[in-house]
Amino acid sequence: MRIELFDANGLNFVELNTTGDNENYVKCNQESKFVDGDVFNLFAKCFENSNKLYEYFGATRYNSRKIIPLRNELLTNLEQLNKIKTIDDFLDFAGHIFLGNNFLLELEKMDKAWEKNWDTYLMKLIEMNKEMIEIVDKCIENERILWVIGY
């Protein structure tokens, strides 16, 4: 928690927004889901690989042509997470991701004993991955656009 005033440079989250059409979306809508930037970095490759126009500090549209590749990337990521069986696997996974070490540093700040509970954090990442797949599935089923906006 930050008890301070901060400007836009202090923001570090990603919005998953399904409120718009091909051209517009409702920024920070109540239906949107939000992911801390350091956590999102562990999933960013899925978004980059499925849409070459992905822009972290901007809005990226995942329409019917990009949403299936995104789903496939998220499924692959979920498989990788499910293969993690030890803390060394967990460290290796995060360490091989661009800015993955930032996630580990933030985890250390949040929980000094995180290494004892690493599997709890892994389960949270697995659950997040599944929830992202659910969002994508809803977009597919309801023919909606997924906007991914970094702040």
C-alpha beads as a LAMMPS data file, in Angstrom:
LAMMPS data file: protein, C-alpha beads

151 atoms
150 bonds

1 atom types
1 bond types

-500.0 500.0 xlo xhi
-500.0 500.0 ylo yhi
-500.0 500.0 zlo zhi

Masses

1 110.0

Atoms # bond

1 1 1 0.000 0.000 0.000
2 1 1 1.238 3.469 -0.886
3 1 1 0.084 6.350 1.299
4 1 1 1.251 9.146 -0.944
5 1 1 0.310 11.194 -3.965
6 1 1 1.940 9.958 -7.138
7 1 1 1.821 10.797 -10.817
8 1 1 1.277 8.632 -13.872
9 1 1 4.911 7.528 -13.772
10 1 1 4.113 5.760 -10.507
11 1 1 1.441 3.581 -12.080
12 1 1 2.446 0.011 -12.788
13 1 1 -0.498 -2.144 -13.788
14 1 1 -2.108 -3.652 -16.849
15 1 1 -5.821 -3.538 -17.597
16 1 1 -7.604 -6.425 -19.322
17 1 1 -10.666 -4.737 -20.809
18 1 1 -13.526 -6.348 -22.742
19 1 1 -15.863 -3.323 -22.888
20 1 1 -15.019 -1.984 -26.294
21 1 1 -15.329 -2.533 -29.977
22 1 1 -12.692 -2.487 -32.721
23 1 1 -11.971 1.203 -32.190
24 1 1 -12.812 2.191 -28.597
25 1 1 -13.048 0.880 -25.052
26 1 1 -14.165 2.260 -21.686
27 1 1 -10.927 2.933 -19.798
28 1 1 -10.717 1.401 -16.287
29 1 1 -14.243 0.012 -16.550
30 1 1 -15.731 -1.895 -13.621
31 1 1 -15.801 -5.031 -15.800
32 1 1 -12.067 -4.795 -16.397
33 1 1 -9.516 -6.893 -14.581
34 1 1 -6.218 -5.407 -13.458
35 1 1 -2.805 -7.048 -13.050
36 1 1 0.204 -5.612 -11.253
37 1 1 2.912 -4.836 -13.801
38 1 1 5.556 -6.970 -12.103
39 1 1 3.190 -9.946 -12.138
40 1 1 2.050 -9.269 -15.698
41 1 1 5.665 -9.468 -16.855
42 1 1 5.474 -13.218 -16.255
43 1 1 2.686 -13.379 -18.852
44 1 1 3.779 -10.599 -21.221
45 1 1 5.427 -12.989 -23.690
46 1 1 2.026 -14.584 -24.327
47 1 1 0.642 -11.210 -25.379
48 1 1 3.732 -10.297 -27.402
49 1 1 3.848 -13.623 -29.260
50 1 1 0.176 -13.533 -30.200
51 1 1 0.106 -9.938 -31.426
52 1 1 3.201 -8.398 -32.993
53 1 1 1.642 -4.948 -32.467
54 1 1 1.575 -5.429 -28.686
55 1 1 2.606 -2.244 -26.884
56 1 1 3.138 -2.373 -23.105
57 1 1 2.519 1.342 -22.472
58 1 1 -0.491 1.689 -24.679
59 1 1 -3.628 -0.107 -25.779
60 1 1 -3.367 -3.304 -27.790
61 1 1 -6.420 -4.837 -29.425
62 1 1 -6.968 -8.596 -29.534
63 1 1 -9.724 -9.151 -32.072
64 1 1 -10.960 -12.432 -33.549
65 1 1 -7.671 -12.884 -35.469
66 1 1 -5.439 -12.405 -32.412
67 1 1 -7.525 -13.893 -29.620
68 1 1 -7.042 -17.570 -30.568
69 1 1 -3.233 -17.199 -30.761
70 1 1 -3.386 -15.487 -27.341
71 1 1 -5.389 -18.391 -25.938
72 1 1 -2.824 -20.847 -27.299
73 1 1 0.055 -18.866 -25.771
74 1 1 -1.696 -18.750 -22.398
75 1 1 -2.298 -22.509 -22.561
76 1 1 1.404 -23.075 -23.261
77 1 1 2.315 -20.812 -20.339
78 1 1 -0.077 -22.736 -18.093
79 1 1 1.627 -25.996 -19.076
80 1 1 4.996 -24.491 -18.138
81 1 1 3.671 -23.332 -14.764
82 1 1 2.171 -26.749 -14.083
83 1 1 5.565 -28.394 -14.704
84 1 1 7.175 -26.426 -11.865
85 1 1 7.799 -28.824 -8.979
86 1 1 10.614 -27.207 -6.960
87 1 1 11.718 -23.755 -5.883
88 1 1 14.632 -24.083 -8.310
89 1 1 12.149 -24.647 -11.145
90 1 1 10.221 -21.588 -9.954
91 1 1 13.368 -19.435 -9.884
92 1 1 14.409 -20.758 -13.293
93 1 1 10.989 -19.954 -14.763
94 1 1 10.986 -16.366 -13.473
95 1 1 14.687 -15.865 -14.177
96 1 1 14.308 -16.675 -17.872
97 1 1 11.585 -14.086 -18.396
98 1 1 12.378 -10.492 -19.280
99 1 1 11.867 -8.545 -16.024
100 1 1 11.012 -11.784 -14.224
101 1 1 13.615 -10.953 -11.615
102 1 1 11.613 -7.817 -10.786
103 1 1 8.753 -10.113 -9.809
104 1 1 11.081 -12.023 -7.475
105 1 1 12.365 -8.781 -5.928
106 1 1 8.815 -7.562 -5.301
107 1 1 7.920 -10.940 -3.846
108 1 1 10.866 -10.607 -1.443
109 1 1 9.681 -7.122 -0.395
110 1 1 6.156 -8.384 0.165
111 1 1 7.042 -11.613 1.993
112 1 1 10.481 -12.086 3.505
113 1 1 9.745 -15.803 3.893
114 1 1 8.418 -16.277 0.350
115 1 1 10.869 -19.105 -0.324
116 1 1 9.061 -21.218 2.276
117 1 1 5.751 -20.444 0.579
118 1 1 6.896 -20.382 -3.048
119 1 1 4.346 -23.044 -3.984
120 1 1 1.513 -20.807 -2.728
121 1 1 2.665 -18.074 -5.094
122 1 1 2.986 -20.594 -7.904
123 1 1 -0.621 -21.662 -7.320
124 1 1 -1.708 -18.021 -7.477
125 1 1 0.082 -17.613 -10.816
126 1 1 -1.563 -20.778 -12.128
127 1 1 -4.961 -19.476 -11.030
128 1 1 -4.289 -16.101 -12.704
129 1 1 -3.284 -17.872 -15.905
130 1 1 -6.544 -19.848 -15.835
131 1 1 -8.546 -16.660 -15.225
132 1 1 -6.875 -15.000 -18.221
133 1 1 -7.857 -17.999 -20.344
134 1 1 -11.436 -17.620 -19.068
135 1 1 -11.445 -13.949 -20.122
136 1 1 -10.180 -14.936 -23.568
137 1 1 -12.778 -17.717 -23.815
138 1 1 -15.553 -15.238 -22.985
139 1 1 -14.258 -12.943 -25.717
140 1 1 -14.329 -15.833 -28.183
141 1 1 -17.810 -17.004 -27.148
142 1 1 -19.330 -13.501 -27.101
143 1 1 -17.360 -12.153 -30.089
144 1 1 -15.804 -9.398 -28.003
145 1 1 -12.547 -7.513 -28.306
146 1 1 -9.928 -7.799 -25.567
147 1 1 -8.009 -4.584 -25.000
148 1 1 -4.770 -4.853 -23.024
149 1 1 -3.647 -1.493 -21.669
150 1 1 -0.462 -0.884 -19.704
151 1 1 -0.196 2.016 -17.276

Bonds

1 1 1 2
2 1 2 3
3 1 3 4
4 1 4 5
5 1 5 6
6 1 6 7
7 1 7 8
8 1 8 9
9 1 9 10
10 1 10 11
11 1 11 12
12 1 12 13
13 1 13 14
14 1 14 15
15 1 15 16
16 1 16 17
17 1 17 18
18 1 18 19
19 1 19 20
20 1 20 21
21 1 21 22
22 1 22 23
23 1 23 24
24 1 24 25
25 1 25 26
26 1 26 27
27 1 27 28
28 1 28 29
29 1 29 30
30 1 30 31
31 1 31 32
32 1 32 33
33 1 33 34
34 1 34 35
35 1 35 36
36 1 36 37
37 1 37 38
38 1 38 39
39 1 39 40
40 1 40 41
41 1 41 42
42 1 42 43
43 1 43 44
44 1 44 45
45 1 45 46
46 1 46 47
47 1 47 48
48 1 48 49
49 1 49 50
50 1 50 51
51 1 51 52
52 1 52 53
53 1 53 54
54 1 54 55
55 1 55 56
56 1 56 57
57 1 57 58
58 1 58 59
59 1 59 60
60 1 60 61
61 1 61 62
62 1 62 63
63 1 63 64
64 1 64 65
65 1 65 66
66 1 66 67
67 1 67 68
68 1 68 69
69 1 69 70
70 1 70 71
71 1 71 72
72 1 72 73
73 1 73 74
74 1 74 75
75 1 75 76
76 1 76 77
77 1 77 78
78 1 78 79
79 1 79 80
80 1 80 81
81 1 81 82
82 1 82 83
83 1 83 84
84 1 84 85
85 1 85 86
86 1 86 87
87 1 87 88
88 1 88 89
89 1 89 90
90 1 90 91
91 1 91 92
92 1 92 93
93 1 93 94
94 1 94 95
95 1 95 96
96 1 96 97
97 1 97 98
98 1 98 99
99 1 99 100
100 1 100 101
101 1 101 102
102 1 102 103
103 1 103 104
104 1 104 105
105 1 105 106
106 1 106 107
107 1 107 108
108 1 108 109
109 1 109 110
110 1 110 111
111 1 111 112
112 1 112 113
113 1 113 114
114 1 114 115
115 1 115 116
116 1 116 117
117 1 117 118
118 1 118 119
119 1 119 120
120 1 120 121
121 1 121 122
122 1 122 123
123 1 123 124
124 1 124 125
125 1 125 126
126 1 126 127
127 1 127 128
128 1 128 129
129 1 129 130
130 1 130 131
131 1 131 132
132 1 132 133
133 1 133 134
134 1 134 135
135 1 135 136
136 1 136 137
137 1 137 138
138 1 138 139
139 1 139 140
140 1 140 141
141 1 141 142
142 1 142 143
143 1 143 144
144 1 144 145
145 1 145 146
146 1 146 147
147 1 147 148
148 1 148 149
149 1 149 150
150 1 150 151
